[in-house]
Amino acid sequence: MLTLSLQYGDIGLFILRIAIAVIFLYHGIPKLRKFKEMASAIGIPAAAVLLIGLLETLGSVGMILGIDMQLSALVLAIIMLGAIWMKKMKWGVPFFAHDKTGWEFDFILLFATIAILLTGGGNIGL
């Protein structure tokens, strides 16, 4: 029964790509719109926030359309490494906490993008 589902690997990777892309798009677009406010709130240069927002948005579009998926996944994985580093080293955020968000969300996004990087993201797309 479960081996039957293996024939749908490309569909599974497509679903993963869309889910990851939606999350990065949801977080990337506000960085493009309000990069100055976000920069002052998180303590990094406005140009860095703008660049991250642009990369998150373009990477999301690449994943949705199936264009340069591995490059998109690599860029998004690097962004997640940076996010984890900032949360852990600069802000002292724990992996998880019951009363706030830790960096466990960033962790799963990192490994989902690595999975897409290593598998090519499936054969569904342009």
Secondary structure, 3 states (H helix, E strand, C coil): CHHHHHHHHHHHHHHHHHHHHHHHHHHHHHHHHCHHHHHHHHCCCHHHHHHHHHHHHHHHHHHHHCCCHHHHHHHHHHHHHHHHHHHHHHCCCCCCCCCCCCCHHHHHHHHHHHHHHHHCCCCCCC
